[in-house]
């Protein structure tokens, strides 16, 4: 308890930590988002299978790359307990790793394997749409 002088009278204030959510809930949300991104990768791959194998591979691979980036971000962001500055550093390095994986993966898909770009971009957008739904419906 902290004591302070308010006007003329002494008062006691109770300081309790107010945590809006725990690390465990963040980990559960990250795992749920990762699993939904993998489900979306499978669904978008099956949807593009009607157009051909190359389109299906392109869509599924790009959505899977987003899921891999999310897994790296989650692993880095939730790697142990630390102070605020270290937590922010972990989050930023996780985001950098995620974008390196996604941009590098898209370059490999589009340039090296020469897979169809429309299917790849559709898979990328579909996997990112899961982020919006995961944060909206936390469950």
N, CA, C and O atoms as a GROMACS GRO file, in nm:
protein
  556
    1UNK      N    1   0.083  -0.117   0.000
    1UNK     CA    2   0.000   0.000   0.000
    1UNK      C    3   0.088   0.124   0.000
    1UNK      O    4   0.194   0.127   0.062
    2UNK      N    5   0.042   0.223  -0.068
    2UNK     CA    6   0.116   0.349  -0.074
    2UNK      C    7   0.040   0.454   0.006
    2UNK      O    8  -0.082   0.461   0.002
    3UNK      N    9   0.116   0.535   0.078
    3UNK     CA   10   0.055   0.642   0.157
    3UNK      C   11   0.092   0.774   0.092
    3UNK      O   12   0.205   0.793   0.048
    4UNK      N   13   0.000   0.862   0.088
    4UNK     CA   14   0.027   0.992   0.030
    4UNK      C   15  -0.051   1.100   0.101
    4UNK      O   16  -0.151   1.072   0.166
    5UNK      N   17  -0.006   1.221   0.089
    5UNK     CA   18  -0.071   1.336   0.153
    5UNK      C   19  -0.164   1.399   0.051
    5UNK      O   20  -0.120   1.452  -0.051
    6UNK      N   21  -0.292   1.394   0.080
    6UNK     CA   22  -0.391   1.455  -0.006
    6UNK      C   23  -0.451   1.570   0.072
    6UNK      O   24  -0.523   1.549   0.170
    7UNK      N   25  -0.422   1.690   0.031
    7UNK     CA   26  -0.469   1.807   0.106
    7UNK      C   27  -0.404   1.806   0.243
    7UNK      O   28  -0.283   1.820   0.256
    8UNK      N   29  -0.484   1.790   0.343
    8UNK     CA   30  -0.432   1.788   0.479
    8UNK      C   31  -0.436   1.647   0.536
    8UNK      O   32  -0.355   1.614   0.623
    9UNK      N   33  -0.527   1.564   0.490
    9UNK     CA   34  -0.546   1.430   0.547
    9UNK      C   35  -0.462   1.327   0.472
    9UNK      O   36  -0.436   1.339   0.353
   10UNK      N   37  -0.421   1.226   0.547
   10UNK     CA   38  -0.351   1.112   0.487
   10UNK      C   39  -0.453   1.017   0.428
   10UNK      O   40  -0.562   0.999   0.483
   11UNK      N   41  -0.418   0.956   0.316
   11UNK     CA   42  -0.505   0.853   0.260
   11UNK      C   43  -0.420   0.736   0.213
   11UNK      O   44  -0.302   0.753   0.180
   12UNK      N   45  -0.480   0.621   0.211
   12UNK     CA   46  -0.411   0.502   0.164
   12UNK      C   47  -0.473   0.458   0.032
   12UNK      O   48  -0.595   0.454   0.018
   13UNK      N   49  -0.388   0.426  -0.063
   13UNK     CA   50  -0.437   0.375  -0.190
   13UNK      C   51  -0.383   0.234  -0.208
   13UNK      O   52  -0.268   0.205  -0.176
   14UNK      N   53  -0.466   0.150  -0.259
   14UNK     CA   54  -0.427   0.011  -0.286
   14UNK      C   55  -0.394   0.002  -0.433
   14UNK      O   56  -0.476   0.035  -0.519
   15UNK      N   57  -0.275  -0.044  -0.462
   15UNK     CA   58  -0.233  -0.058  -0.602
   15UNK      C   59  -0.236  -0.205  -0.638
   15UNK      O   60  -0.161  -0.286  -0.584
   16UNK      N   61  -0.324  -0.238  -0.730
   16UNK     CA   62  -0.335  -0.374  -0.779
   16UNK      C   63  -0.304  -0.373  -0.928
   16UNK      O   64  -0.340  -0.279  -0.999
   17UNK      N   65  -0.238  -0.475  -0.974
   17UNK     CA   66  -0.213  -0.480  -1.119
   17UNK      C   67  -0.343  -0.507  -1.194
   17UNK      O   68  -0.417  -0.600  -1.160
   18UNK      N   69  -0.369  -0.427  -1.293
   18UNK     CA   70  -0.488  -0.446  -1.375
   18UNK      C   71  -0.443  -0.502  -1.510
   18UNK      O   72  -0.393  -0.428  -1.595
   19UNK      N   73  -0.460  -0.630  -1.528
   19UNK     CA   74  -0.420  -0.697  -1.650
   19UNK      C   75  -0.546  -0.727  -1.730
   19UNK      O   76  -0.638  -0.792  -1.681
   20UNK      N   77  -0.549  -0.678  -1.853
   20UNK     CA   78  -0.667  -0.702  -1.935
   20UNK      C   79  -0.673  -0.845  -1.986
   20UNK      O   80  -0.781  -0.904  -1.994
   21UNK      N   81  -0.560  -0.900  -2.020
   21UNK     CA   82  -0.557  -1.040  -2.063
   21UNK      C   83  -0.421  -1.098  -2.027
   21UNK      O   84  -0.324  -1.025  -2.007
   22UNK      N   85  -0.416  -1.227  -2.019
   22UNK     CA   86  -0.293  -1.291  -1.978
   22UNK      C   87  -0.216  -1.340  -2.099
   22UNK      O   88  -0.266  -1.339  -2.212
   23UNK      N   89  -0.093  -1.383  -2.075
   23UNK     CA   90  -0.014  -1.441  -2.183
   23UNK      C   91  -0.078  -1.569  -2.234
   23UNK      O   92  -0.068  -1.601  -2.352
   24UNK      N   93  -0.142  -1.642  -2.145
   24UNK     CA   94  -0.206  -1.768  -2.186
   24UNK      C   95  -0.318  -1.742  -2.287
   24UNK      O   96  -0.333  -1.817  -2.383
   25UNK      N   97  -0.396  -1.636  -2.266
   25UNK     CA   98  -0.502  -1.607  -2.362
   25UNK      C   99  -0.443  -1.562  -2.495
   25UNK      O  100  -0.499  -1.592  -2.601
   26UNK      N  101  -0.332  -1.490  -2.492
   26UNK     CA  102  -0.264  -1.452  -2.616
   26UNK      C  103  -0.210  -1.572  -2.691
   26UNK      O  104  -0.218  -1.579  -2.814
   27UNK      N  105  -0.155  -1.666  -2.617
   27UNK     CA  106  -0.105  -1.789  -2.681
   27UNK      C  107  -0.218  -1.869  -2.742
   27UNK      O  108  -0.205  -1.922  -2.852
   28UNK      N  109  -0.330  -1.878  -2.671
   28UNK     CA  110  -0.445  -1.950  -2.726
   28UNK      C  111  -0.498  -1.883  -2.851
   28UNK      O  112  -0.533  -1.951  -2.947
   29UNK      N  113  -0.504  -1.750  -2.851
   29UNK     CA  114  -0.549  -1.677  -2.969
   29UNK      C  115  -0.454  -1.699  -3.086
   29UNK      O  116  -0.499  -1.718  -3.199
   30UNK      N  117  -0.324  -1.697  -3.060
   30UNK     CA  118  -0.226  -1.718  -3.167
   30UNK      C  119  -0.237  -1.860  -3.223
   30UNK      O  120  -0.229  -1.879  -3.344
   31UNK      N  121  -0.256  -1.959  -3.136
   31UNK     CA  122  -0.272  -2.096  -3.184
   31UNK      C  123  -0.399  -2.112  -3.264
   31UNK      O  124  -0.399  -2.178  -3.368
   32UNK      N  125  -0.508  -2.052  -3.217
   32UNK     CA  126  -0.635  -2.060  -3.290
   32UNK      C  127  -0.622  -1.994  -3.427
   32UNK      O  128  -0.673  -2.045  -3.527
   33UNK      N  129  -0.554  -1.878  -3.432
   33UNK     CA  130  -0.534  -1.809  -3.559
   33UNK      C  131  -0.449  -1.893  -3.655
   33UNK      O  132  -0.478  -1.900  -3.774
   34UNK      N  133  -0.344  -1.955  -3.602
   34UNK     CA  134  -0.258  -2.039  -3.683
   34UNK      C  135  -0.335  -2.157  -3.741
   34UNK      O  136  -0.322  -2.188  -3.860
   35UNK      N  137  -0.415  -2.223  -3.658
   35UNK     CA  138  -0.493  -2.337  -3.706
   35UNK      C  139  -0.596  -2.295  -3.812
   35UNK      O  140  -0.615  -2.366  -3.911
   36UNK      N  141  -0.661  -2.181  -3.791
   36UNK     CA  142  -0.757  -2.133  -3.890
   36UNK      C  143  -0.687  -2.095  -4.021
   36UNK      O  144  -0.743  -2.115  -4.129
   37UNK      N  145  -0.567  -2.040  -4.012
   37UNK     CA  146  -0.494  -2.007  -4.135
   37UNK      C  147  -0.458  -2.134  -4.212
   37UNK      O  148  -0.460  -2.134  -4.335
   38UNK      N  149  -0.424  -2.240  -4.141
   38UNK     CA  150  -0.395  -2.366  -4.209
   38UNK      C  151  -0.522  -2.426  -4.271
   38UNK      O  152  -0.516  -2.485  -4.379
   39UNK      N  153  -0.634  -2.412  -4.203
   39UNK     CA  154  -0.761  -2.458  -4.260
   39UNK      C  155  -0.794  -2.378  -4.386
   39UNK      O  156  -0.837  -2.434  -4.486
   40UNK      N  157  -0.774  -2.246  -4.380
   40UNK     CA  158  -0.799  -2.162  -4.497
   40UNK      C  159  -0.704  -2.198  -4.611
   40UNK      O  160  -0.744  -2.195  -4.727
   41UNK      N  161  -0.579  -2.234  -4.579
   41UNK     CA  162  -0.485  -2.276  -4.683
   41UNK      C  163  -0.538  -2.400  -4.754
   41UNK      O  164  -0.530  -2.410  -4.876
   42UNK      N  165  -0.591  -2.494  -4.678
   42UNK     CA  166  -0.647  -2.615  -4.737
   42UNK      C  167  -0.770  -2.583  -4.821
   42UNK      O  168  -0.786  -2.634  -4.932
   43UNK      N  169  -0.858  -2.498  -4.768
   43UNK     CA  170  -0.981  -2.464  -4.841
   43UNK      C  171  -0.954  -2.385  -4.969
   43UNK      O  172  -1.015  -2.412  -5.072
   44UNK      N  173  -0.862  -2.290  -4.963
   44UNK     CA  174  -0.833  -2.211  -5.083
   44UNK      C  175  -0.761  -2.298  -5.186
   44UNK      O  176  -0.778  -2.279  -5.307
   45UNK      N  177  -0.680  -2.391  -5.139
   45UNK     CA  178  -0.617  -2.485  -5.232
   45UNK      C  179  -0.719  -2.574  -5.301
   45UNK      O  180  -0.710  -2.598  -5.421
   46UNK      N  181  -0.817  -2.621  -5.223
   46UNK     CA  182  -0.923  -2.703  -5.283
   46UNK      C  183  -1.010  -2.622  -5.378
   46UNK      O  184  -1.054  -2.674  -5.480
   47UNK      N  185  -1.034  -2.496  -5.345
   47UNK     CA  186  -1.115  -2.411  -5.433
   47UNK      C  187  -1.045  -2.387  -5.566
   47UNK      O  188  -1.109  -2.386  -5.671
   48UNK      N  189  -0.914  -2.366  -5.563
   48UNK     CA  190  -0.840  -2.341  -5.687
   48UNK      C  191  -0.805  -2.470  -5.761
   48UNK      O  192  -0.753  -2.465  -5.873
   49UNK      N  193  -0.834  -2.584  -5.701
   49UNK     CA  194  -0.808  -2.710  -5.770
   49UNK      C  195  -0.897  -2.724  -5.894
   49UNK      O  196  -0.862  -2.797  -5.987
   50UNK      N  197  -1.010  -2.655  -5.894
   50UNK     CA  198  -1.098  -2.657  -6.012
   50UNK      C  199  -1.031  -2.592  -6.132
   50UNK      O  200  -1.064  -2.626  -6.246
   51UNK      N  201  -0.939  -2.499  -6.109
   51UNK     CA  202  -0.869  -2.433  -6.219
   51UNK      C  203  -0.742  -2.506  -6.261
   51UNK      O  204  -0.690  -2.484  -6.371
   52UNK      N  205  -0.691  -2.594  -6.174
   52UNK     CA  206  -0.570  -2.668  -6.209
   52UNK      C  207  -0.481  -2.688  -6.088
   52UNK      O  208  -0.497  -2.624  -5.984
   53UNK      N  209  -0.384  -2.780  -6.106
   53UNK     CA  210  -0.294  -2.811  -5.995
   53UNK      C  211  -0.201  -2.696  -5.961
   53UNK      O  212  -0.173  -2.672  -5.843
   54UNK      N  213  -0.152  -2.625  -6.062
   54UNK     CA  214  -0.059  -2.515  -6.036
   54UNK      C  215  -0.126  -2.403  -5.958
   54UNK      O  216  -0.066  -2.344  -5.868
   55UNK      N  217  -0.251  -2.372  -5.993
   55UNK     CA  218  -0.325  -2.269  -5.921
   55UNK      C  219  -0.352  -2.311  -5.777
   55UNK      O  220  -0.340  -2.230  -5.685
   56UNK      N  221  -0.387  -2.438  -5.758
   56UNK     CA  222  -0.412  -2.488  -5.623
   56UNK      C  223  -0.286  -2.486  -5.539
   56UNK      O  224  -0.289  -2.449  -5.422
   57UNK      N  225  -0.174  -2.524  -5.598
   57UNK     CA  226  -0.047  -2.521  -5.525
   57UNK      C  227  -0.009  -2.377  -5.490
   57UNK      O  228   0.040  -2.351  -5.380
   58UNK      N  229  -0.031  -2.286  -5.581
   58UNK     CA  230   0.004  -2.146  -5.558
   58UNK      C  231  -0.079  -2.087  -5.444
   58UNK      O  232  -0.024  -2.021  -5.356
   59UNK      N  233  -0.208  -2.109  -5.446
   59UNK     CA  234  -0.296  -2.055  -5.342
   59UNK      C  235  -0.267  -2.118  -5.207
   59UNK      O  236  -0.258  -2.047  -5.106
   60UNK      N  237  -0.253  -2.248  -5.203
   60UNK     CA  238  -0.228  -2.317  -5.076
   60UNK      C  239  -0.090  -2.281  -5.020
   60UNK      O  240  -0.075  -2.264  -4.899
   61UNK      N  241   0.009  -2.270  -5.107
   61UNK     CA  242   0.144  -2.238  -5.060
   61UNK      C  243   0.152  -2.097  -5.003
   61UNK      O  244   0.216  -2.075  -4.900
   62UNK      N  245   0.086  -2.001  -5.067
   62UNK     CA  246   0.092  -1.864  -5.014
   62UNK      C  247   0.018  -1.852  -4.882
   62UNK      O  248   0.063  -1.780  -4.793
   63UNK      N  249  -0.094  -1.920  -4.867
   63UNK     CA  250  -0.166  -1.917  -4.739
   63UNK      C  251  -0.087  -1.990  -4.631
   63UNK      O  252  -0.089  -1.950  -4.515
   64UNK      N  253  -0.017  -2.096  -4.668
   64UNK     CA  254   0.065  -2.169  -4.572
   64UNK      C  255   0.185  -2.084  -4.528
   64UNK      O  256   0.227  -2.092  -4.413
   65UNK      N  257   0.238  -2.005  -4.618
   65UNK     CA  258   0.349  -1.916  -4.584
   65UNK      C  259   0.304  -1.811  -4.481
   65UNK      O  260   0.379  -1.777  -4.390
   66UNK      N  261   0.182  -1.761  -4.496
   66UNK     CA  262   0.129  -1.667  -4.398
   66UNK      C  263   0.116  -1.737  -4.262
   66UNK      O  264   0.146  -1.677  -4.159
   67UNK      N  265   0.070  -1.862  -4.262
   67UNK     CA  266   0.059  -1.937  -4.137
   67UNK      C  267   0.196  -1.960  -4.074
   67UNK      O  268   0.211  -1.952  -3.952
   68UNK      N  269   0.296  -1.986  -4.157
   68UNK     CA  270   0.432  -2.004  -4.105
   68UNK      C  271   0.484  -1.873  -4.045
   68UNK      O  272   0.549  -1.875  -3.940
   69UNK      N  273   0.456  -1.762  -4.110
   69UNK     CA  274   0.496  -1.632  -4.056
   69UNK      C  275   0.427  -1.603  -3.924
   69UNK      O  276   0.488  -1.548  -3.833
   70UNK      N  277   0.299  -1.639  -3.914
   70UNK     CA  278   0.226  -1.621  -3.788
   70UNK      C  279   0.286  -1.708  -3.678
   70UNK      O  280   0.295  -1.665  -3.563
   71UNK      N  281   0.326  -1.829  -3.713
   71UNK     CA  282   0.388  -1.918  -3.613
   71UNK      C  283   0.520  -1.860  -3.563
   71UNK      O  284   0.548  -1.865  -3.444
   72UNK      N  285   0.600  -1.805  -3.654
   72UNK     CA  286   0.726  -1.742  -3.612
   72UNK      C  287   0.702  -1.620  -3.524
   72UNK      O  288   0.770  -1.602  -3.423
   73UNK      N  289   0.606  -1.538  -3.562
   73UNK     CA  290   0.573  -1.421  -3.482
   73UNK      C  291   0.526  -1.462  -3.343
   73UNK      O  292   0.568  -1.403  -3.243
   74UNK      N  293   0.440  -1.561  -3.336
   74UNK     CA  294   0.389  -1.606  -3.207
   74UNK      C  295   0.499  -1.665  -3.121
   74UNK      O  296   0.505  -1.639  -3.000
   75UNK      N  297   0.584  -1.745  -3.181
   75UNK     CA  298   0.693  -1.807  -3.105
   75UNK      C  299   0.787  -1.700  -3.049
   75UNK      O  300   0.835  -1.713  -2.936
   76UNK      N  301   0.812  -1.598  -3.126
   76UNK     CA  302   0.903  -1.493  -3.081
   76UNK      C  303   0.835  -1.401  -2.980
   76UNK      O  304   0.896  -1.362  -2.880
   77UNK      N  305   0.710  -1.366  -3.003
   77UNK     CA  306   0.641  -1.272  -2.915
   77UNK      C  307   0.612  -1.333  -2.778
   77UNK      O  308   0.614  -1.261  -2.677
   78UNK      N  309   0.585  -1.462  -2.772
   78UNK     CA  310   0.552  -1.526  -2.646
   78UNK      C  311   0.667  -1.608  -2.590
   78UNK      O  312   0.645  -1.707  -2.521
   79UNK      N  313   0.790  -1.568  -2.619
   79UNK     CA  314   0.907  -1.643  -2.573
   79UNK      C  315   0.952  -1.594  -2.436
   79UNK      O  316   1.050  -1.520  -2.424
   80UNK      N  317   0.882  -1.634  -2.335
   80UNK     CA  318   0.925  -1.604  -2.199
   80UNK      C  319   0.870  -1.474  -2.146
   80UNK      O  320   0.819  -1.389  -2.219
   81UNK      N  321   0.883  -1.461  -2.015
   81UNK     CA  322   0.838  -1.340  -1.947
   81UNK      C  323   0.951  -1.239  -1.943
   81UNK      O  324   1.066  -1.274  -1.919
   82UNK      N  325   0.918  -1.115  -1.968
   82UNK     CA  326   1.019  -1.010  -1.964
   82UNK      C  327   0.948  -0.877  -1.940
   82UNK      O  328   0.826  -0.870  -1.932
   83UNK      N  329   1.026  -0.773  -1.930
   83UNK     CA  330   0.972  -0.640  -1.910
   83UNK      C  331   0.909  -0.585  -2.037
   83UNK      O  332   0.908  -0.650  -2.142
   84UNK      N  333   0.859  -0.465  -2.026
   84UNK     CA  334   0.790  -0.404  -2.138
   84UNK      C  335   0.879  -0.380  -2.259
   84UNK      O  336   0.836  -0.404  -2.373
   85UNK      N  337   1.002  -0.334  -2.236
   85UNK     CA  338   1.092  -0.306  -2.348
   85UNK      C  339   1.131  -0.435  -2.421
   85UNK      O  340   1.137  -0.438  -2.544
   86UNK      N  341   1.156  -0.540  -2.345
   86UNK     CA  342   1.193  -0.668  -2.408
   86UNK      C  343   1.073  -0.731  -2.480
   86UNK      O  344   1.089  -0.792  -2.586
   87UNK      N  345   0.954  -0.716  -2.423
   87UNK     CA  346   0.834  -0.767  -2.489
   87UNK      C  347   0.812  -0.696  -2.622
   87UNK      O  348   0.777  -0.759  -2.722
   88UNK      N  349   0.833  -0.564  -2.623
   88UNK     CA  350   0.820  -0.490  -2.748
   88UNK      C  351   0.927  -0.532  -2.847
   88UNK      O  352   0.899  -0.545  -2.967
   89UNK      N  353   1.049  -0.553  -2.801
   89UNK     CA  354   1.157  -0.598  -2.889
   89UNK      C  355   1.125  -0.736  -2.947
   89UNK      O  356   1.150  -0.761  -3.065
   90UNK      N  357   1.071  -0.824  -2.865
   90UNK     CA  358   1.033  -0.958  -2.916
   90UNK      C  359   0.923  -0.946  -3.020
   90UNK      O  360   0.926  -1.014  -3.123
   91UNK      N  361   0.826  -0.860  -2.994
   91UNK     CA  362   0.718  -0.841  -3.090
   91UNK      C  363   0.769  -0.785  -3.222
   91UNK      O  364   0.730  -0.831  -3.329
   92UNK      N  365   0.857  -0.685  -3.214
   92UNK     CA  366   0.910  -0.625  -3.338
   92UNK      C  367   0.997  -0.722  -3.416
   92UNK      O  368   0.988  -0.729  -3.538
   93UNK      N  369   1.083  -0.798  -3.347
   93UNK     CA  370   1.164  -0.896  -3.420
   93UNK      C  371   1.077  -1.006  -3.479
   93UNK      O  372   1.106  -1.057  -3.587
   94UNK      N  373   0.969  -1.043  -3.408
   94UNK     CA  374   0.876  -1.140  -3.463
   94UNK      C  375   0.808  -1.089  -3.588
   94UNK      O  376   0.789  -1.164  -3.684
   95UNK      N  377   0.770  -0.961  -3.587
   95UNK     CA  378   0.707  -0.903  -3.706
   95UNK      C  379   0.804  -0.897  -3.824
   95UNK      O  380   0.767  -0.924  -3.938
   96UNK      N  381   0.929  -0.863  -3.794
   96UNK     CA  382   1.030  -0.860  -3.901
   96UNK      C  383   1.051  -0.999  -3.958
   96UNK      O  384   1.058  -1.015  -4.080
   97UNK      N  385   1.060  -1.101  -3.871
   97UNK     CA  386   1.074  -1.239  -3.919
   97UNK      C  387   0.953  -1.280  -4.003
   97UNK      O  388   0.969  -1.344  -4.107
   98UNK      N  389   0.835  -1.242  -3.959
   98UNK     CA  390   0.714  -1.277  -4.032
   98UNK      C  391   0.716  -1.217  -4.173
   98UNK      O  392   0.685  -1.286  -4.270
   99UNK      N  393   0.753  -1.091  -4.184
   99UNK     CA  394   0.754  -1.027  -4.316
   99UNK      C  395   0.866  -1.080  -4.404
   99UNK      O  396   0.850  -1.088  -4.526
  100UNK      N  397   0.979  -1.117  -4.345
  100UNK     CA  398   1.086  -1.178  -4.424
  100UNK      C  399   1.038  -1.310  -4.483
  100UNK      O  400   1.063  -1.340  -4.600
  101UNK      N  401   0.969  -1.390  -4.400
  101UNK     CA  402   0.919  -1.520  -4.447
  101UNK      C  403   0.813  -1.501  -4.554
  101UNK      O  404   0.814  -1.571  -4.655
  102UNK      N  405   0.721  -1.406  -4.534
  102UNK     CA  406   0.613  -1.388  -4.631
  102UNK      C  407   0.665  -1.332  -4.762
  102UNK      O  408   0.631  -1.384  -4.869
  103UNK      N  409   0.746  -1.228  -4.757
  103UNK     CA  410   0.799  -1.170  -4.881
  103UNK      C  411   0.891  -1.270  -4.952
  103UNK      O  412   0.884  -1.287  -5.074
  104UNK      N  413   0.977  -1.335  -4.875
  104UNK     CA  414   1.065  -1.436  -4.935
  104UNK      C  415   0.988  -1.552  -4.994
  104UNK      O  416   1.021  -1.600  -5.102
  105UNK      N  417   0.885  -1.596  -4.924
  105UNK     CA  418   0.803  -1.706  -4.976
  105UNK      C  419   0.728  -1.667  -5.102
  105UNK      O  420   0.717  -1.747  -5.195
  106UNK      N  421   0.676  -1.546  -5.106
  106UNK     CA  422   0.606  -1.502  -5.226
  106UNK      C  423   0.702  -1.488  -5.344
  106UNK      O  424   0.666  -1.516  -5.458
  107UNK      N  425   0.824  -1.444  -5.317
  107UNK     CA  426   0.924  -1.437  -5.425
  107UNK      C  427   0.954  -1.577  -5.478
  107UNK      O  428   0.964  -1.597  -5.599
  108UNK      N  429   0.968  -1.672  -5.388
  108UNK     CA  430   0.995  -1.810  -5.431
  108UNK      C  431   0.877  -1.864  -5.512
  108UNK      O  432   0.897  -1.926  -5.616
  109UNK      N  433   0.756  -1.841  -5.465
  109UNK     CA  434   0.637  -1.890  -5.535
  109UNK      C  435   0.623  -1.828  -5.673
  109UNK      O  436   0.597  -1.898  -5.771
  110UNK      N  437   0.641  -1.696  -5.682
  110UNK     CA  438   0.615  -1.626  -5.807
  110UNK      C  439   0.733  -1.626  -5.903
  110UNK      O  440   0.713  -1.634  -6.025
  111UNK      N  441   0.856  -1.618  -5.851
  111UNK     CA  442   0.972  -1.605  -5.939
  111UNK      C  443   1.038  -1.739  -5.966
  111UNK      O  444   1.063  -1.775  -6.081
  112UNK      N  445   1.067  -1.812  -5.859
  112UNK     CA  446   1.140  -1.938  -5.879
  112UNK      C  447   1.050  -2.047  -5.938
  112UNK      O  448   1.088  -2.111  -6.036
  113UNK      N  449   0.932  -2.067  -5.879
  113UNK     CA  450   0.844  -2.174  -5.928
  113UNK      C  451   0.750  -2.127  -6.037
  113UNK      O  452   0.686  -2.209  -6.103
  114UNK      N  453   0.741  -1.997  -6.057
  114UNK     CA  454   0.656  -1.938  -6.162
  114UNK      C  455   0.511  -1.988  -6.154
  114UNK      O  456   0.451  -2.026  -6.255
  115UNK      N  457   0.457  -1.987  -6.031
  115UNK     CA  458   0.318  -2.026  -6.012
  115UNK      C  459   0.227  -1.906  -6.039
  115UNK      O  460   0.274  -1.792  -6.035
  116UNK      N  461   0.101  -1.928  -6.067
  116UNK     CA  462   0.009  -1.819  -6.103
  116UNK      C  463  -0.004  -1.714  -5.991
  116UNK      O  464  -0.032  -1.749  -5.876
  117UNK      N  465   0.015  -1.586  -6.025
  117UNK     CA  466   0.013  -1.482  -5.923
  117UNK      C  467  -0.125  -1.454  -5.864
  117UNK      O  468  -0.136  -1.420  -5.746
  118UNK      N  469  -0.231  -1.466  -5.943
  118UNK     CA  470  -0.364  -1.438  -5.891
  118UNK      C  471  -0.401  -1.535  -5.780
  118UNK      O  472  -0.457  -1.495  -5.678
  119UNK      N  473  -0.370  -1.661  -5.799
  119UNK     CA  474  -0.398  -1.761  -5.696
  119UNK      C  475  -0.313  -1.736  -5.572
  119UNK      O  476  -0.360  -1.754  -5.459
  120UNK      N  477  -0.187  -1.696  -5.592
  120UNK     CA  478  -0.099  -1.670  -5.478
  120UNK      C  479  -0.148  -1.552  -5.397
  120UNK      O  480  -0.148  -1.556  -5.274
  121UNK      N  481  -0.190  -1.447  -5.464
  121UNK     CA  482  -0.238  -1.328  -5.394
  121UNK      C  483  -0.372  -1.358  -5.325
  121UNK      O  484  -0.398  -1.309  -5.216
  122UNK      N  485  -0.455  -1.440  -5.389
  122UNK     CA  486  -0.582  -1.478  -5.327
  122UNK      C  487  -0.558  -1.560  -5.201
  122UNK      O  488  -0.626  -1.538  -5.100
  123UNK      N  489  -0.464  -1.652  -5.203
  123UNK     CA  490  -0.430  -1.729  -5.084
  123UNK      C  491  -0.374  -1.641  -4.973
  123UNK      O  492  -0.406  -1.660  -4.856
  124UNK      N  493  -0.292  -1.545  -5.012
  124UNK     CA  494  -0.234  -1.450  -4.915
  124UNK      C  495  -0.344  -1.368  -4.847
  124UNK      O  496  -0.345  -1.354  -4.725
  125UNK      N  497  -0.435  -1.315  -4.926
  125UNK     CA  498  -0.543  -1.232  -4.872
  125UNK      C  499  -0.638  -1.317  -4.787
  125UNK      O  500  -0.684  -1.272  -4.682
  126UNK      N  501  -0.668  -1.438  -4.831
  126UNK     CA  502  -0.758  -1.525  -4.754
  126UNK      C  503  -0.697  -1.560  -4.618
  126UNK      O  504  -0.768  -1.564  -4.518
  127UNK      N  505  -0.567  -1.586  -4.615
  127UNK     CA  506  -0.503  -1.619  -4.488
  127UNK      C  507  -0.497  -1.497  -4.397
  127UNK      O  508  -0.508  -1.512  -4.275
  128UNK      N  509  -0.481  -1.379  -4.453
  128UNK     CA  510  -0.481  -1.259  -4.370
  128UNK      C  511  -0.621  -1.222  -4.324
  128UNK      O  512  -0.635  -1.155  -4.221
  129UNK      N  513  -0.723  -1.262  -4.395
  129UNK     CA  514  -0.861  -1.237  -4.352
  129UNK      C  515  -0.890  -1.310  -4.221
  129UNK      O  516  -0.976  -1.267  -4.144
  130UNK      N  517  -0.820  -1.418  -4.196
  130UNK     CA  518  -0.836  -1.492  -4.070
  130UNK      C  519  -0.797  -1.403  -3.953
  130UNK      O  520  -0.859  -1.412  -3.847
  131UNK      N  521  -0.696  -1.317  -3.970
  131UNK     CA  522  -0.656  -1.226  -3.862
  131UNK      C  523  -0.773  -1.138  -3.819
  131UNK      O  524  -0.796  -1.119  -3.700
  132UNK      N  525  -0.846  -1.085  -3.915
  132UNK     CA  526  -0.959  -1.000  -3.881
  132UNK      C  527  -1.066  -1.078  -3.806
  132UNK      O  528  -1.123  -1.028  -3.709
  133UNK      N  529  -1.093  -1.199  -3.851
  133UNK     CA  530  -1.195  -1.279  -3.785
  133UNK      C  531  -1.150  -1.329  -3.648
  133UNK      O  532  -1.231  -1.338  -3.556
  134UNK      N  533  -1.023  -1.361  -3.634
  134UNK     CA  534  -0.973  -1.412  -3.506
  134UNK      C  535  -0.979  -1.305  -3.398
  134UNK      O  536  -1.011  -1.336  -3.283
  135UNK      N  537  -0.950  -1.181  -3.432
  135UNK     CA  538  -0.955  -1.075  -3.332
  135UNK      C  539  -1.099  -1.030  -3.306
  135UNK      O  540  -1.129  -0.977  -3.199
  136UNK      N  541  -1.186  -1.049  -3.402
  136UNK     CA  542  -1.326  -1.009  -3.384
  136UNK      C  543  -1.400  -1.109  -3.296
  136UNK      O  544  -1.477  -1.071  -3.208
  137UNK      N  545  -1.377  -1.238  -3.321
  137UNK     CA  546  -1.445  -1.344  -3.245
  137UNK      C  547  -1.342  -1.416  -3.160
  137UNK      O  548  -1.295  -1.523  -3.198
  138UNK      N  549  -1.307  -1.360  -3.046
  138UNK     CA  550  -1.203  -1.418  -2.962
  138UNK      C  551  -1.247  -1.548  -2.897
  138UNK      O  552  -1.164  -1.634  -2.867
  139UNK      N  553  -1.375  -1.564  -2.875
  139UNK     CA  554  -1.427  -1.688  -2.820
  139UNK      C  555  -1.391  -1.706  -2.681
  139UNK      O  556  -1.428  -1.806  -2.620
   0.00000   0.00000   0.00000
